Amino acid sequence: MMFRGSSFAPSFSRASPLFSFFTKIPLHLKFQNNLRNIRHSFIHYENCNLFPKSVCNIQAYRFPMERVSRFCSITLSATPLDHRSSAFVSDNRISNNARKKARRDSPEGVLRSKLDMCSKHCNVVEALRLYDEARSKGIELNQHHYNVLLYLCSSGSSVESSDDDVKASNLQLKRGFEIFQQMIISKVSPNEATFTNVARLAVAMDDPEMAFYLVKQMKDSGIPPRLRSYGPALFGFCEKGMADRAYEVDADMAENGVIPEEPELSALLKLSADVKREDKVYELLHRLRATVRQVTESTFEIIEGWFNSEDASKIGEVKWDVSKVKEGIIRGGGGWHGQGWLGSGQWNVVKTQINEKGVCNSCGEKLVCIDIDPSETENFATSLTNLACKREVKSDFVRFQEWLQQHGPFDAVIDGANIGLVTQKEFNFYQLNTVVSKLRQLSPSKRLPLIILHRSRVNGGPAQKPNNKKLLEFWKNSGALYATPSGSNDDWYWLYAAVSYNCLLVTNDEMRDHLFQLLGTSFFPRWKEKHQVRLSVSRSGISLRMPPPYSIVIQESENGGWHVPTISGDDLETPRQWLCATRARNNLHPL
């Protein structure tokens, strides 16, 4: 039965435990235009036995259409508004602070604070108690209150170890839907977080169809879905082995510009291997290559399991056109051809390492160094400039750019603070100078590298020692030292300089913190791989570890072999582990 004014036209099964519930909840965001229909829809809800108790006494829970401020009773100054006296400004500031305090101390504010603490400590039982107490006292809940409650109900049901835990989990899920129902009745507009949390509730109730339907409803409501919005439906379908529906979610993500990350691609890869869709396995390996590059241990095991499977041994072209394969490699920039599975028979699957020359220790294949389009570097430098000017004092950064134009180009840039502190308790100018000298010897032009140091390193501490003063003066006079201004983050400066000149960057900083996440591009890991030089300090002295002569990314060779790198390892102590999957030479038949 569908109610007049409902926006639902569900595609999910009527056998779904959530069908009768959701067909009674129209998710309109413009509540004022649908108030009559919404109330009409819930007249019949008391007869629904999905929840342990009725929550539909709408008459006893009325809300005013316009909220009246009741947070502050402080009288404002009688000074006329057109007379901007200091007394008025002071009183106004006090009044604003008082309003904020009143909001925090109001029943709604106290409830928010307590629910946030429940969320921090994952205490769903206390959160539900606070919800029931607030309802009994007539406290008006807002979007944030409801979202915290829905989040706790949807996330606190994942661990089940006994019959009592299962019962508690089921009750928790039902309470979650009850809270969502009340949110709609109360005309509180849902947002992306609301839909996502309810989708998680649906999947916990073993209904990924409903989770996917909620994503579609979100789009119809004008709310752009995010990656986490699709997660419940995608993972739900994958767990149930519903490949076609999982691929449909994946296609919907692509249509809406949502890019899956490793967990989503890994789940699709495992599903495709389980249902013997070798074409999808091939496609997903290339998607991992393009977006993830190196994989975590769990994805590594899925890929290893696929190549060791009987299904993998049965697929592959017995004969293929070598020219087409080579054309594919050139077109793709190297490291893959995209022509499908090549060869026949069992795969030889080995965990191995790649030596310093880029040769696989198992099969002897030499991995390639994949080129970067110069236009990508230029675009990245532009976006980096825009971000830096937003995060730094713009005039300071523009002054740095002008300085670079006068003193550049450089063959290498040094993150001075990082290099001077490697294995040191106090900043070591001798260590920094040793690196400068080594880079100068490596430079084709024999010029000094650019040293980026914060002004405090240049003016204080060890910099005051006579030998260090002379060294700093020499670098400055040679146009090789730039002191970043007070209050700045020198990371922006050395990164911009290295990208602008497309030169070596010497730092042991792995560049994984928030600043580098702001860059939000797949280009940066590729650039870093080809340009970062690391420093090693041992008893034998200081040595530089140059960028590898090959790309650390999933690679597909001309003869159909695969090399898959893990995300861990490859520091100065631990070699990176690779998966090498090849076929016997006598099973390869290129034309």
Steps between C-alpha positions, in 0.01 A plus 500: 500500500637842402384816672404818319790742477766236558816537296579131523475260212720225644667239286585275793312184586173515694644214703757740641454554877533874434247526215194582709701750702654700216186514287352706780785757514504765225847655506409849378741771594243778446288399796285810503356411159422143602391532865148371440625198307766421758252502787256293294768240431563443869138463611532129425845454650382393848395167352853428373666240724858558384586691817442406864280802579302771326666837449234662286299715737540803278234699688705479818818615326427820312770736377465871423562594139728783611751446780504777762838586644504437874870472558587847627329751732782756521388853414699670225641849542256784442755671278345570156618264225624784283737611777781242492643568841754273666245432774255359245764281338605368841140431604431332166804275542387407851153431367634267229707310755197476724292361216760233431511406868121493513490267200753268663307502827157457340337152513579456129863605551549272802346211308735563207803497727394176670425328168837607364666334799297184433622507142860546614474197731266293274241485781178427315309391812552834672420687178164323470425574865573870439274491193209349691551751782507792256178381334326467834602856591395643165852611405518585132763296316684642200681339206825452694322322787330258263814433298705413809228260615470339156877468475520321835210267417653412164860457617454332835344181366799345329626283787285201597624225729194358679122470472460796735733707280297408191174602669654826618634566152162437337328727749762765434433483127126530555553800724710652222211479254266631768725804544514556124121482485472760775748724318272503194185557709672792673576661163876493557666493158731202446843560351765273345608370842138410582450299183836328541430395857155367410657311208736337752200406711339342193808291422523392864143375451630303200339730243757654261216568254359754741847649553537554124148639478585756768793623289261555209257676733786721618572606142131567435502726806783707353769365734819387318600153628855444621717190495384402849140532383549217250703283737214321679328393177822405321647297786158351576459369145859373496450307824184340364671408171259713296747594228266671252354725770851584631609593146187717474601690813850538356357639175280743693807625687678564171196680361500734799875565501569300819839326478533170690809442712686180584238350740225532238716376212632215714146387589400507133816310407431222751138477388603479134750224576239310704237512222762420231472829310854508362423806286409695812808373685715632217318835498530540878872420503548787257280729707712419804809575290364837393357624832671310783835401341619294802268275699452409864561149632132402481469598133836334432358172633189529280716552190728212601198275550368586154824415317528173696143398414397242245278760330800726432687213334215439256482848351727688262569551130700213355624721215506879483611785278833633632461828311169574675656429837790737427259766374305466826816543707604813310151647517479434877840652576666170594447232762177354358330418170134434587456231230366235739642182651791363295630141500355177632546250781595528866645819640829496685424720804789614722554760770822678414695827489619730223870581501649848482514481120129420475539130419267242660699253712258222400431523127778734386253745343618864504231736620454829317505861607169653397526849359310799641333735255668847531156663491407307817803645678407851387139460614615362834735794556209737433268325744781488756546878465128562554494283813817655641368853451187404696695339783793741514521879503458564129756780481761273665444223248495738202830644623641145505385440142670820388818395683496165317476674164809705584715218642376184322499251348628235742587132450392409854310642797574409863249493786763651732319450831436132429850418377673689785310296760523147355631281790594822684369650825622848406501657155822391329642742242790266423256228394307746286817629336613144421176443308541835323851399388386158375220654297735759353728220380202321341376815327579521125563873543686451833285769657375503858157360576227724643485477881169588664527587870263676734620842615530375860755239385702767321507751786496302823640198682790318326493765224681738737814287507783663295548211254127472439473876453766486228321210333165681500663815364662301218171335402317833514757681284491210251122535460449148640322578831146619552379573854124461529323774701375470856166325531540319167503129426821434308351180348311712247823673396728202439224301331406785267864563405565132422181463295557828314850398388405131469818418690613273782354555846712388796293417809419201720153642555256241361255785424189323629364759743202731463683758291577250225151347517370844404661453159233239426652369179639173369783695338690573822593137590629449146703821509641421847604152389710641216654797686540428873853433628531352850787532745664207679736556794711211625845431650644497151374853440222684321353361178221609268238259378401612151154444347453148358557454124153344470144590603368342821159418357311192380657411166383278215778382266499439125486124549204512738684485833399708803695666782305637797669709775382524860454835667728411794877476499747673270640716776871512573482179703225280354479402131158521337326170428366435149276234353639352178247306286627354172423209268744243370682620188379203296140610559556842341417519129530854361442539127 
